[in-house]
Amino acid sequence: MCPSMLNDRSSALALLRTRRSAKPRDLTGPGPTPDEMEEIFAIASRIPDHGKLFPWRFVTVAEDQRDAFGALLRQALVEHDPCATIAHHQKEDDFAHYAGQLVVLVSAPVHDHKIPVWEQELSCGAAAMNLLLGATALGYVAGWVTGWRAYSERVRKAFCGPGERIAGFIFIGHPAREVEERPREPATPIVKSWEPPEL
Ligand SMILES: Cc1cc2nc3c(=O)[nH]c(=O)nc-3n(C[C@H](O)[C@H](O)[C@H](O)COP(=O)(O)O)c2cc1C
């Protein structure tokens, strides 16, 4: 698909057919306004949620908190990889300062509930997807990333309560360079007719 046809907002179907993530490092500001963020969170929350448990939360990291976020990542990196190079530390600081609005999506399942945690985690993934769609529908681009930081106990504790985990770091902004299509052909068939087992 030609880059100019990506993220076509002319209709709901066009957007669903052409939405493309952006690499957070390729974003430029500004991110959405507070009113737009409110709308994006409302759209992100309008998703299937078995048991109406709201098993996810959105944590925003403000522009003036990026230095603190960078310091947290650098401290966590020392524990994650004591041999990390200066370049790796710099990379984490760069990550913390990527342009646009940063939202940390927290998976917050209700444990020991009749609704399995797996289903609650699926709901969290749906929230992430709707957040990307909502941001793109408003004319922004967005990228959902994790990496070692999402699994660091130090970083987890800075954003999550007990039993919660980081589902992703989502950056929302404008593309500093043209968003390109990526290969979409799956290696294996993604749709097949059910073959009932022999009973
Ligand atoms: C849970 C999750 C974590 C991801 N983490 C990363 C990551 O750390 N780095 C990365 O380059 N892409 C990561 N991706 C992939 C991108 O978000 C995105 O799927 C990819 O760039 C293609 O986006 P698109 O198909 O929406 O255009 C992750 C995706 C998911 C679902």
Ligand as a Chemical Component Dictionary entry (heavy atoms), coordinates in Angstrom:
data_LIG
# 
_chem_comp.id                   LIG 
_chem_comp.type                 NON-POLYMER 
_chem_comp.pdbx_formal_charge   0 
_chem_comp.three_letter_code    LIG 
# 
loop_
_chem_comp_atom.comp_id 
_chem_comp_atom.atom_id 
_chem_comp_atom.alt_atom_id 
_chem_comp_atom.type_symbol 
_chem_comp_atom.charge 
_chem_comp_atom.model_Cartn_x 
_chem_comp_atom.model_Cartn_y 
_chem_comp_atom.model_Cartn_z 
_chem_comp_atom.pdbx_ordinal 
LIG C1  C1  C 0 2.291  -6.316 23.226 1  
LIG C2  C2  C 0 3.081  -5.739 22.082 2  
LIG C3  C3  C 0 4.365  -5.273 22.323 3  
LIG C4  C4  C 0 5.132  -4.738 21.285 4  
LIG N1  N1  N 0 6.397  -4.308 21.553 5  
LIG C5  C5  C 0 7.147  -3.813 20.546 6  
LIG C6  C6  C 0 8.456  -3.347 20.809 7  
LIG O1  O1  O 0 8.929  -3.366 21.937 8  
LIG N2  N2  N 0 9.172  -2.876 19.766 9  
LIG C7  C7  C 0 8.644  -2.836 18.481 10 
LIG O2  O2  O 0 9.350  -2.396 17.573 11 
LIG N3  N3  N 0 7.396  -3.248 18.225 12 
LIG C8  C8  C 0 6.645  -3.736 19.201 13 
LIG N4  N4  N 0 5.374  -4.172 18.949 14 
LIG C9  C9  C 0 4.865  -4.089 17.570 15 
LIG C10 C10 C 0 4.311  -2.739 17.213 16 
LIG O3  O3  O 0 3.468  -2.201 18.194 17 
LIG C11 C11 C 0 3.454  -2.842 15.955 18 
LIG O4  O4  O 0 2.635  -3.958 16.055 19 
LIG C12 C12 C 0 4.231  -2.970 14.703 20 
LIG O5  O5  O 0 5.067  -1.885 14.601 21 
LIG C13 C13 C 0 3.282  -3.006 13.483 22 
LIG O6  O6  O 0 2.213  -2.165 13.685 23 
LIG P1  P1  P 0 0.865  -2.125 12.819 24 
LIG O7  O7  O 0 0.659  -3.459 12.251 25 
LIG O8  O8  O 0 -0.166 -1.701 13.821 26 
LIG O9  O9  O 0 1.085  -1.089 11.775 27 
LIG C14 C14 C 0 4.590  -4.680 19.973 28 
LIG C15 C15 C 0 3.281  -5.117 19.755 29 
LIG C16 C16 C 0 2.537  -5.653 20.787 30 
LIG C17 C17 C 0 1.139  -6.137 20.494 31 
# 
loop_
_chem_comp_bond.comp_id 
_chem_comp_bond.atom_id_1 
_chem_comp_bond.atom_id_2 
_chem_comp_bond.value_order 
_chem_comp_bond.pdbx_ordinal 
LIG C1  C2  SING 1  
LIG C2  C3  SING 2  
LIG C2  C16 DOUB 3  
LIG C3  C4  DOUB 4  
LIG C4  N1  SING 5  
LIG C4  C14 SING 6  
LIG N1  C5  DOUB 7  
LIG C5  C6  SING 8  
LIG C5  C8  SING 9  
LIG C6  O1  DOUB 10 
LIG C6  N2  SING 11 
LIG N2  C7  SING 12 
LIG C7  O2  DOUB 13 
LIG C7  N3  SING 14 
LIG N3  C8  DOUB 15 
LIG C8  N4  SING 16 
LIG N4  C9  SING 17 
LIG N4  C14 SING 18 
LIG C9  C10 SING 19 
LIG C10 O3  SING 20 
LIG C10 C11 SING 21 
LIG C11 O4  SING 22 
LIG C11 C12 SING 23 
LIG C12 O5  SING 24 
LIG C12 C13 SING 25 
LIG C13 O6  SING 26 
LIG O6  P1  SING 27 
LIG P1  O7  DOUB 28 
LIG P1  O8  SING 29 
LIG P1  O9  SING 30 
LIG C14 C15 DOUB 31 
LIG C15 C16 SING 32 
LIG C16 C17 SING 33 
# 
